[in-house]
Amino acid sequence: MATITRRRALREQIVALLEAADFAALAALAGRESGVVGHLAAFLFSPGERLHWRAVEGLGYVAAAQPEQARKVISRLIYQLNEDSGSFGWLAAAALGELGRHQLPLVKDILPMFYGFLEQDFARTPMLWGLGRLWQVHPRVLEEALPLVFAFLKDSDPQLRGLAAWCLGRVRPEGMKEALASLVADDGQVELYDQEQIRRTTVGQLAREALGAQD
């Protein structure tokens, strides 16, 4: 009973830190409590809620401060993206990208898998987000994925078009300006976790922002 009570108290503490977006305190807590990473990973399976996206970001901060703690969850995330797991992966792909953003050596050996996740319907959207986060800090990593991201600009799903535009704005590759020009008036709806909030915007707005970043 004492163990259950302690786990519940730790979970409540983590939730409070995520709600406050106090990622520094969360990383410090992970240095004292080995169960933090496990709790954060458990939050990844209800996408669309701000708390669960903040858990993704929180894993990145833990990886930066406590890489060995974060390392423990990588195999679990990969398994959740395996068809044998019976799950839909949810935000596991996004979390892998966020881990790489903060601590690239943790995912260096599995970067080719990221390309594979972009080819899987259920993992594509969160992996695009994770790739965008990774590219914002490490723009030269996984450049071989660029043609696939360019192709997503023409997808029928506005979420994919918007995330692809957002991703390209992180690396500003050759040909981006021409590719995004046709999307600036695209009013397809997109949901994006950015700057600690879930943002509802359009493909066109993200395309214009990416073009603006190039200028």
Accessible surface in RSA format (square Angstrom, percent):
REM  Atomic radii and reference values for relative SASA: ProtOr
REM  Chains: A
REM  Algorithm: Lee & Richards
REM  Probe-radius: 1.40
REM  Slices: 20
REM RES _ NUM      All-atoms   Total-Side   Main-Chain    Non-polar    All polar
REM                ABS   REL    ABS   REL    ABS   REL    ABS   REL    ABS   REL
RES MET A   1   177.26  91.8 137.84  91.2  39.42  93.9 120.54 102.5  56.72  75.1
RES ALA A   2    84.85  78.0  68.68 106.0  16.17  36.8  76.05 107.1   8.80  23.3
RES THR A   3    97.33  69.2  92.71  94.0   4.61  11.0  59.61  80.1  37.72  57.0
RES ILE A   4    94.65  53.9  93.94  70.0   0.71   1.7  93.94  67.6   0.71   1.9
RES THR A   5    71.84  51.1  71.13  72.1   0.70   1.7  59.74  80.2  12.10  18.3
RES ARG A   6   156.44  65.7 150.98  77.0   5.46  13.0  59.95  81.9  96.49  58.5
RES ARG A   7   135.10  56.7 134.10  68.4   0.99   2.4  42.83  58.5  92.26  55.9
RES ARG A   8   130.08  54.6 125.03  63.7   5.05  12.0  50.15  68.5  79.93  48.4
RES ALA A   9    54.72  50.3  47.31  73.0   7.42  16.9  49.53  69.8   5.19  13.8
RES LEU A  10    16.87   9.4  14.54  10.4   2.34   5.9  16.47  11.6   0.41   1.1
RES ARG A  11   111.54  46.8 111.54  56.9   0.00   0.0  25.29  34.6  86.26  52.3
RES GLU A  12   104.68  60.1  97.43  73.7   7.25  17.3  39.50  76.4  65.18  53.2
RES GLN A  13    83.94  46.9  77.50  56.6   6.44  15.3  28.49  60.6  55.45  42.1
RES ILE A  14     0.00   0.0   0.00   0.0   0.00   0.0   0.00   0.0   0.00   0.0
RES VAL A  15    33.92  22.3  33.92  30.7   0.00   0.0  33.92  29.5   0.00   0.0
RES ALA A  16    60.22  55.4  48.52  74.9  11.70  26.6  55.17  77.7   5.05  13.4
RES LEU A  17    30.82  17.2  30.05  21.5   0.77   1.9  30.38  21.3   0.44   1.2
RES LEU A  18     0.26   0.1   0.19   0.1   0.07   0.2   0.26   0.2   0.00   0.0
RES GLU A  19    84.93  48.8  70.35  53.2  14.57  34.7  33.05  63.9  51.88  42.4
RES ALA A  20    73.37  67.5  39.84  61.5  33.53  76.3  51.36  72.3  22.01  58.3
RES ALA A  21    21.02  19.3   7.22  11.1  13.80  31.4   7.22  10.2  13.80  36.6
RES ASP A  22    59.43  41.6  53.60  53.3   5.83  13.8  13.93  32.8  45.50  45.4
RES PHE A  23     8.74   4.4   6.32   3.9   2.41   6.3   6.32   3.8   2.41   6.9
RES ALA A  24    77.97  71.7  63.68  98.3  14.29  32.5  69.56  98.0   8.41  22.3
RES ALA A  25    36.02  33.1  25.39  39.2  10.64  24.2  32.60  45.9   3.43   9.1
RES LEU A  26     0.47   0.3   0.47   0.3   0.00   0.0   0.47   0.3   0.00   0.0
RES ALA A  27     7.50   6.9   7.49  11.6   0.01   0.0   7.49  10.6   0.00   0.0
RES ALA A  28    50.03  46.0  37.74  58.2  12.29  28.0  46.56  65.6   3.47   9.2
RES LEU A  29     3.96   2.2   3.96   2.8   0.00   0.0   3.96   2.8   0.00   0.0
RES ALA A  30     0.77   0.7   0.44   0.7   0.33   0.8   0.44   0.6   0.33   0.9
RES GLY A  31    43.32  53.4   0.00   N/A  43.32  53.4   8.73  24.0  34.59  77.5
RES ARG A  32   163.71  68.7 127.05  64.8  36.65  87.3  74.16 101.4  89.55  54.3
RES GLU A  33    44.43  25.5  43.20  32.7   1.23   2.9   3.18   6.2  41.25  33.7
RES SER A  34    81.76  69.1  62.67  83.6  19.09  44.0  26.83  57.1  54.93  76.9
RES GLY A  35    26.07  32.1   0.00   N/A  26.07  32.1  22.23  61.0   3.84   8.6
RES VAL A  36     0.36   0.2   0.33   0.3   0.03   0.1   0.33   0.3   0.03   0.1
RES VAL A  37     6.87   4.5   6.76   6.1   0.11   0.3   6.76   5.9   0.11   0.3
RES GLY A  38    31.34  38.6   0.00   N/A  31.34  38.6  26.19  71.9   5.15  11.5
RES HIS A  39    16.36   8.9  12.61   8.8   3.74   9.6   6.99   7.2   9.37  10.9
RES LEU A  40     0.00   0.0   0.00   0.0   0.00   0.0   0.00   0.0   0.00   0.0
RES ALA A  41     0.47   0.4   0.46   0.7   0.01   0.0   0.46   0.6   0.01   0.0
RES ALA A  42    58.65  53.9  40.39  62.3  18.26  41.5  41.78  58.8  16.87  44.7
RES PHE A  43     9.75   4.9   8.65   5.4   1.09   2.8   9.68   5.9   0.07   0.2
RES LEU A  44     0.00   0.0   0.00   0.0   0.00   0.0   0.00   0.0   0.00   0.0
RES PHE A  45    54.72  27.4  40.79  25.3  13.92  36.2  41.10  24.9  13.62  39.0
RES SER A  46    47.17  39.9  40.23  53.7   6.93  16.0  13.83  29.4  33.34  46.7
RES PRO A  47    49.66  36.2  28.93  26.4  20.73  75.3  29.30  24.2  20.35 126.5
RES GLY A  48    32.07  39.6   0.00   N/A  32.07  39.6  18.22  50.0  13.86  31.0
RES GLU A  49    96.17  55.2  92.26  69.8   3.91   9.3  35.56  68.8  60.61  49.5
RES ARG A  50    91.50  38.4  86.12  43.9   5.38  12.8  21.09  28.8  70.40  42.7
RES LEU A  51    32.81  18.3  29.36  21.0   3.45   8.7  30.28  21.3   2.53   6.8
RES HIS A  52    20.68  11.3  20.68  14.4   0.00   0.0  13.23  13.6   7.45   8.7
RES TRP A  53    29.01  11.6  29.01  14.0   0.00   0.0  24.09  12.8   4.92   8.0
RES ARG A  54     9.08   3.8   9.08   4.6   0.00   0.0   0.49   0.7   8.59   5.2
RES ALA A  55     0.00   0.0   0.00   0.0   0.00   0.0   0.00   0.0   0.00   0.0
RES VAL A  56     0.00   0.0   0.00   0.0   0.00   0.0   0.00   0.0   0.00   0.0
RES GLU A  57    13.36   7.7  13.36  10.1   0.00   0.0   0.33   0.6  13.03  10.6
RES GLY A  58     0.00   0.0   0.00   N/A   0.00   0.0   0.00   0.0   0.00   0.0
RES LEU A  59     0.00   0.0   0.00   0.0   0.00   0.0   0.00   0.0   0.00   0.0
RES GLY A  60     0.00   0.0   0.00   N/A   0.00   0.0   0.00   0.0   0.00   0.0
RES TYR A  61    79.94  37.3  78.45  44.6   1.49   3.9  40.61  30.5  39.33  48.5
RES VAL A  62     0.00   0.0   0.00   0.0   0.00   0.0   0.00   0.0   0.00   0.0
RES ALA A  63     0.00   0.0   0.00   0.0   0.00   0.0   0.00   0.0   0.00   0.0
RES ALA A  64    51.12  47.0  29.24  45.1  21.88  49.8  29.96  42.2  21.15  56.0
RES ALA A  65    56.44  51.9  27.97  43.2  28.46  64.7  36.77  51.8  19.67  52.1
RES GLN A  66    55.17  30.9  52.47  38.3   2.71   6.4   2.96   6.3  52.21  39.6
RES PRO A  67    44.52  32.4  44.52  40.6   0.00   0.0  44.52  36.8   0.00   0.0
RES GLU A  68   106.64  61.2 104.10  78.8   2.54   6.1  65.07 125.9  41.57  33.9
RES GLN A  69    32.72  18.3  32.53  23.8   0.19   0.5   4.79  10.2  27.93  21.2
RES ALA A  70     0.00   0.0   0.00   0.0   0.00   0.0   0.00   0.0   0.00   0.0
RES ARG A  71   115.14  48.3 107.98  55.0   7.16  17.0  47.64  65.1  67.49  40.9
RES LYS A  72   135.04  65.9 106.83  65.5  28.21  67.2  88.50  79.7  46.54  49.6
RES VAL A  73     5.38   3.5   2.92   2.6   2.46   5.9   5.38   4.7   0.00   0.0
RES ILE A  74    16.13   9.2  16.13  12.0   0.00   0.0  16.13  11.6   0.00   0.0
RES SER A  75    82.05  69.3  72.77  97.1   9.29  21.4  51.25 109.1  30.80  43.1
RES ARG A  76    93.41  39.2  87.12  44.4   6.29  15.0  41.68  57.0  51.74  31.4
RES LEU A  77     0.70   0.4   0.70   0.5   0.00   0.0   0.70   0.5   0.00   0.0
RES ILE A  78    40.48  23.0  39.22  29.2   1.26   3.0  39.22  28.2   1.26   3.4
RES TYR A  79   112.87  52.7 109.36  62.2   3.51   9.1  83.60  62.8  29.27  36.1
RES GLN A  80    33.85  18.9  33.66  24.6   0.18   0.4   0.06   0.1  33.78  25.6
RES LEU A  81     3.97   2.2   0.23   0.2   3.74   9.4   0.52   0.4   3.45   9.3
RES ASN A  82    65.65  45.3  58.13  56.2   7.53  18.1   9.80  23.6  55.86  54.0
RES GLU A  83   151.82  87.2 127.24  96.3  24.58  58.5  47.37  91.6 104.45  85.3
RES ASP A  84   120.99  84.7  92.09  91.7  28.89  68.3  27.07  63.7  93.91  93.7
RES SER A  85    26.74  22.6   0.79   1.1  25.95  59.8   0.87   1.9  25.87  36.2
RES GLY A  86    69.72  86.0   0.00   N/A  69.72  86.0  37.51 102.9  32.20  72.1
RES SER A  87    37.58  31.8  17.22  23.0  20.37  46.9  23.16  49.3  14.42  20.2
RES PHE A  88   131.01  65.5 129.15  80.0   1.86   4.9 129.55  78.5   1.46   4.2
RES GLY A  89     0.10   0.1   0.00   N/A   0.10   0.1   0.10   0.3   0.00   0.0
RES TRP A  90   101.97  40.9  95.48  46.2   6.49  15.2  85.86  45.8  16.11  26.1
RES LEU A  91     5.36   3.0   5.36   3.8   0.00   0.0   5.36   3.8   0.00   0.0
RES ALA A  92     0.00   0.0   0.00   0.0   0.00   0.0   0.00   0.0   0.00   0.0
RES ALA A  93     0.00   0.0   0.00   0.0   0.00   0.0   0.00   0.0   0.00   0.0
RES ALA A  94     0.00   0.0   0.00   0.0   0.00   0.0   0.00   0.0   0.00   0.0
RES ALA A  95     0.00   0.0   0.00   0.0   0.00   0.0   0.00   0.0   0.00   0.0
RES LEU A  96     0.00   0.0   0.00   0.0   0.00   0.0   0.00   0.0   0.00   0.0
RES GLY A  97     0.00   0.0   0.00   N/A   0.00   0.0   0.00   0.0   0.00   0.0
RES GLU A  98     0.00   0.0   0.00   0.0   0.00   0.0   0.00   0.0   0.00   0.0
RES LEU A  99     0.00   0.0   0.00   0.0   0.00   0.0   0.00   0.0   0.00   0.0
RES GLY A 100     0.00   0.0   0.00   N/A   0.00   0.0   0.00   0.0   0.00   0.0
RES ARG A 101    45.97  19.3  40.55  20.7   5.42  12.9   1.50   2.0  44.48  27.0
RES HIS A 102    48.86  26.7  24.01  16.7  24.85  63.6  18.80  19.4  30.07  35.0
RES GLN A 103    41.87  23.4  39.86  29.1   2.01   4.8   3.99   8.5  37.88  28.7
RES LEU A 104    35.56  19.8  33.26  23.8   2.30   5.8  33.26  23.4   2.30   6.2
RES PRO A 105    95.02  69.3  78.16  71.2  16.86  61.3  79.06  65.3  15.96  99.2
RES LEU A 106    13.90   7.7   0.99   0.7  12.92  32.5   0.99   0.7  12.92  34.8
RES VAL A 107     0.33   0.2   0.00   0.0   0.33   0.8   0.33   0.3   0.00   0.0
RES LYS A 108   137.03  66.9 128.69  79.0   8.34  19.9  70.95  63.9  66.09  70.4
RES ASP A 109   137.23  96.1 109.24 108.7  27.99  66.2  37.75  88.8  99.48  99.2
RES ILE A 110    26.13  14.9  25.01  18.6   1.12   2.7  26.13  18.8   0.00   0.0
RES LEU A 111    20.44  11.4  20.44  14.6   0.00   0.0  20.44  14.4   0.00   0.0
RES PRO A 112    94.51  68.9  83.29  75.9  11.22  40.8  85.74  70.8   8.77  54.5
RES MET A 113    83.87  43.4  76.54  50.7   7.33  17.5  81.77  69.5   2.10   2.8
RES PHE A 114     0.32   0.2   0.32   0.2   0.00   0.0   0.32   0.2   0.00   0.0
RES TYR A 115    71.09  33.2  71.09  40.4   0.00   0.0  39.08  29.4  32.01  39.5
RES GLY A 116    25.36  31.3   0.00   N/A  25.36  31.3  23.56  64.7   1.79   4.0
RES PHE A 117    14.07   7.0  14.07   8.7   0.00   0.0  14.07   8.5   0.00   0.0
RES LEU A 118     0.12   0.1   0.12   0.1   0.00   0.0   0.12   0.1   0.00   0.0
RES GLU A 119   100.05  57.4  78.11  59.1  21.94  52.2  24.13  46.7  75.92  62.0
RES GLN A 120    62.30  34.8  57.70  42.2   4.60  11.0  26.38  56.2  35.92  27.2
RES ASP A 121   120.75  84.6  98.20  97.7  22.56  53.3  37.82  89.0  82.93  82.7
RES PHE A 122    66.25  33.1  43.15  26.7  23.10  60.1  53.98  32.7  12.27  35.1
RES ALA A 123     0.96   0.9   0.00   0.0   0.96   2.2   0.96   1.4   0.00   0.0
RES ARG A 124    41.28  17.3  41.28  21.0   0.00   0.0   2.04   2.8  39.24  23.8
RES THR A 125    41.50  29.5  41.35  41.9   0.15   0.4  27.98  37.6  13.52  20.4
RES PRO A 126    15.32  11.2  14.03  12.8   1.29   4.7  15.32  12.6   0.00   0.0
RES MET A 127     0.29   0.1   0.29   0.2   0.00   0.0   0.29   0.2   0.00   0.0
RES LEU A 128     0.00   0.0   0.00   0.0   0.00   0.0   0.00   0.0   0.00   0.0
RES TRP A 129     4.09   1.6   4.09   2.0   0.00   0.0   4.09   2.2   0.00   0.0
RES GLY A 130     0.00   0.0   0.00   N/A   0.00   0.0   0.00   0.0   0.00   0.0
RES LEU A 131     0.30   0.2   0.30   0.2   0.00   0.0   0.30   0.2   0.00   0.0
RES GLY A 132     0.00   0.0   0.00   N/A   0.00   0.0   0.00   0.0   0.00   0.0
RES ARG A 133    21.94   9.2  21.94  11.2   0.00   0.0   0.66   0.9  21.28  12.9
RES LEU A 134     0.00   0.0   0.00   0.0   0.00   0.0   0.00   0.0   0.00   0.0
RES TRP A 135     1.10   0.4   0.96   0.5   0.15   0.3   0.80   0.4   0.31   0.5
RES GLN A 136    86.09  48.1  61.59  45.0  24.50  58.3  17.37  37.0  68.72  52.1
RES VAL A 137    71.36  47.0  48.88  44.2  22.49  54.2  53.06  46.1  18.30  49.6
RES HIS A 138    46.80  25.6  42.32  29.4   4.48  11.5  31.59  32.6  15.21  17.7
RES PRO A 139    59.10  43.1  54.45  49.6   4.65  16.9  54.45  45.0   4.65  28.9
RES ARG A 140   182.44  76.6 168.77  86.0  13.67  32.5  68.30  93.3 114.14  69.2
RES VAL A 141    24.80  16.3  20.12  18.2   4.68  11.3  24.80  21.5   0.00   0.0
RES LEU A 142    12.05   6.7   2.78   2.0   9.27  23.3   3.86   2.7   8.19  22.0
RES GLU A 143    66.85  38.4  60.49  45.8   6.37  15.2  19.39  37.5  47.46  38.8
RES GLU A 144   109.31  62.8  91.19  69.0  18.12  43.1  58.74 113.6  50.57  41.3
RES ALA A 145     0.00   0.0   0.00   0.0   0.00   0.0   0.00   0.0   0.00   0.0
RES LEU A 146    29.81  16.6  29.81  21.3   0.00   0.0  29.81  20.9   0.00   0.0
RES PRO A 147    91.62  66.8  80.88  73.7  10.74  39.0  85.62  70.7   6.01  37.3
RES LEU A 148    36.26  20.2  32.60  23.3   3.66   9.2  35.59  25.0   0.67   1.8
RES VAL A 149     0.00   0.0   0.00   0.0   0.00   0.0   0.00   0.0   0.00   0.0
RES PHE A 150    47.84  23.9  44.04  27.3   3.81   9.9  44.04  26.7   3.81  10.9
RES ALA A 151    57.74  53.1  41.00  63.3  16.74  38.1  49.15  69.2   8.59  22.7
RES PHE A 152    14.15   7.1  13.95   8.6   0.20   0.5  14.15   8.6   0.00   0.0
RES LEU A 153     9.11   5.1   6.77   4.8   2.34   5.9   6.77   4.8   2.34   6.3
RES LYS A 154   188.01  91.7 155.14  95.2  32.87  78.3 104.43  94.0  83.58  89.0
RES ASP A 155    42.80  30.0  33.50  33.3   9.30  22.0   8.07  19.0  34.73  34.6
RES SER A 156   109.08  92.2  79.34 105.9  29.74  68.5  56.14 119.6  52.94  74.2
RES ASP A 157    56.83  39.8  52.58  52.3   4.26  10.1  21.33  50.2  35.50  35.4
RES PRO A 158    41.93  30.6  41.93  38.2   0.00   0.0  41.93  34.6   0.00   0.0
RES GLN A 159    40.28  22.5  40.28  29.4   0.00   0.0  21.74  46.3  18.54  14.1
RES LEU A 160    10.08   5.6  10.08   7.2   0.00   0.0  10.08   7.1   0.00   0.0
RES ARG A 161    36.29  15.2  36.29  18.5   0.00   0.0   8.86  12.1  27.43  16.6
RES GLY A 162     0.00   0.0   0.00   N/A   0.00   0.0   0.00   0.0   0.00   0.0
RES LEU A 163     3.45   1.9   3.45   2.5   0.00   0.0   3.45   2.4   0.00   0.0
RES ALA A 164     0.00   0.0   0.00   0.0   0.00   0.0   0.00   0.0   0.00   0.0
RES ALA A 165     0.00   0.0   0.00   0.0   0.00   0.0   0.00   0.0   0.00   0.0
RES TRP A 166     9.50   3.8   6.76   3.3   2.74   6.4   8.51   4.5   1.00   1.6
RES CYS A 167     0.00   0.0   0.00   0.0   0.00   0.0   0.00   0.0   0.00   0.0
RES LEU A 168     0.00   0.0   0.00   0.0   0.00   0.0   0.00   0.0   0.00   0.0
RES GLY A 169     6.94   8.6   0.00   N/A   6.94   8.6   2.91   8.0   4.03   9.0
RES ARG A 170    53.19  22.3  40.06  20.4  13.13  31.3   6.59   9.0  46.60  28.2
RES VAL A 171    26.42  17.4   5.62   5.1  20.79  50.1   6.77   5.9  19.65  53.3
RES ARG A 172   117.59  49.4  99.01  50.5  18.58  44.2   8.99  12.3 108.59  65.8
RES PRO A 173    18.90  13.8   8.91   8.1   9.99  36.3  18.64  15.4   0.25   1.6
RES GLU A 174   174.71 100.3 143.14 108.3  31.58  75.2  67.17 129.9 107.55  87.8
RES GLY A 175    33.76  41.6   0.00   N/A  33.76  41.6  23.62  64.8  10.14  22.7
RES MET A 176     0.10   0.1   0.00   0.0   0.10   0.2   0.00   0.0   0.10   0.1
RES LYS A 177   122.49  59.8 122.04  74.9   0.45   1.1  68.09  61.3  54.40  58.0
RES GLU A 178   127.49  73.2 109.11  82.5  18.38  43.8  70.65 136.7  56.84  46.4
RES ALA A 179    31.89  29.3  14.44  22.3  17.44  39.7  26.92  37.9   4.96  13.1
RES LEU A 180     0.00   0.0   0.00   0.0   0.00   0.0   0.00   0.0   0.00   0.0
RES ALA A 181    57.41  52.8  44.93  69.3  12.48  28.4  46.89  66.0  10.52  27.9
RES SER A 182    96.25  81.3  60.38  80.6  35.87  82.6  55.69 118.6  40.56  56.8
RES LEU A 183    15.82   8.8  15.82  11.3   0.00   0.0  15.82  11.1   0.00   0.0
RES VAL A 184    50.46  33.2  48.41  43.8   2.05   4.9  48.41  42.1   2.05   5.6
RES ALA A 185    94.06  86.5  63.15  97.5  30.91  70.3  73.21 103.1  20.85  55.2
RES ASP A 186    29.50  20.7  17.46  17.4  12.04  28.5  15.26  35.9  14.24  14.2
RES ASP A 187   112.35  78.7 105.35 104.9   7.00  16.6  32.45  76.4  79.90  79.7
RES GLY A 188    13.56  16.7   0.00   N/A  13.56  16.7  13.42  36.8   0.14   0.3
RES GLN A 189   123.36  69.0 114.09  83.4   9.27  22.1  64.33 136.9  59.03  44.8
RES VAL A 190     4.50   3.0   0.00   0.0   4.50  10.8   2.68   2.3   1.81   4.9
RES GLU A 191    63.02  36.2  56.19  42.5   6.82  16.2  20.44  39.5  42.58  34.8
RES LEU A 192     2.09   1.2   0.07   0.0   2.02   5.1   2.09   1.5   0.00   0.0
RES TYR A 193     6.64   3.1   2.53   1.4   4.12  10.7   2.53   1.9   4.12   5.1
RES ASP A 194    26.89  18.8  21.50  21.4   5.38  12.7   2.09   4.9  24.80  24.7
RES GLN A 195   153.86  86.0 129.65  94.8  24.21  57.6  46.77  99.5 107.10  81.2
RES GLU A 196    60.23  34.6  59.81  45.3   0.41   1.0   6.86  13.3  53.37  43.6
RES GLN A 197    83.97  47.0  83.97  61.4   0.00   0.0  41.26  87.8  42.70  32.4
RES ILE A 198    29.77  16.9  10.96   8.2  18.82  45.3  10.96   7.9  18.82  51.1
RES ARG A 199    67.91  28.5  62.55  31.9   5.36  12.8  37.71  51.5  30.19  18.3
RES ARG A 200   167.79  70.5 135.30  69.0  32.49  77.4  62.92  86.0 104.88  63.6
RES THR A 201    14.48  10.3   6.59   6.7   7.89  18.8  10.66  14.3   3.83   5.8
RES THR A 202    34.62  24.6  34.61  35.1   0.01   0.0  29.11  39.1   5.51   8.3
RES VAL A 203     0.00   0.0   0.00   0.0   0.00   0.0   0.00   0.0   0.00   0.0
RES GLY A 204     0.68   0.8   0.00   N/A   0.68   0.8   0.68   1.9   0.00   0.0
RES GLN A 205    60.16  33.6  60.16  44.0   0.00   0.0  13.25  28.2  46.91  35.6
RES LEU A 206     1.94   1.1   0.68   0.5   1.26   3.2   0.68   0.5   1.26   3.4
RES ALA A 207     0.00   0.0   0.00   0.0   0.00   0.0   0.00   0.0   0.00   0.0
RES ARG A 208   112.64  47.3 103.85  52.9   8.80  20.9  53.18  72.7  59.46  36.0
RES GLU A 209    68.37  39.3  54.73  41.4  13.64  32.5  42.03  81.3  26.35  21.5
RES ALA A 210     5.03   4.6   0.99   1.5   4.03   9.2   4.46   6.3   0.56   1.5
RES LEU A 211    30.99  17.3  30.85  22.1   0.14   0.4  30.85  21.7   0.14   0.4
RES GLY A 212    43.87  54.1   0.00   N/A  43.87  54.1  30.01  82.4  13.85  31.0
RES ALA A 213    58.46  53.7  27.13  41.9  31.32  71.3  40.72  57.3  17.74  47.0
RES GLN A 214    65.82  36.8  43.06  31.5  22.76  54.2  19.01  40.5  46.80  35.5
RES ASP A 215   148.62 104.1  85.74  85.3  62.88 148.7  52.17 122.8  96.45  96.2
END  Absolute sums over single chains surface
CHAIN  1 A    10074.5       8244.4       1830.1       5378.4       4696.1
END  Absolute sums over all chains
TOTAL         10074.5       8244.4       1830.1       5378.4       4696.1
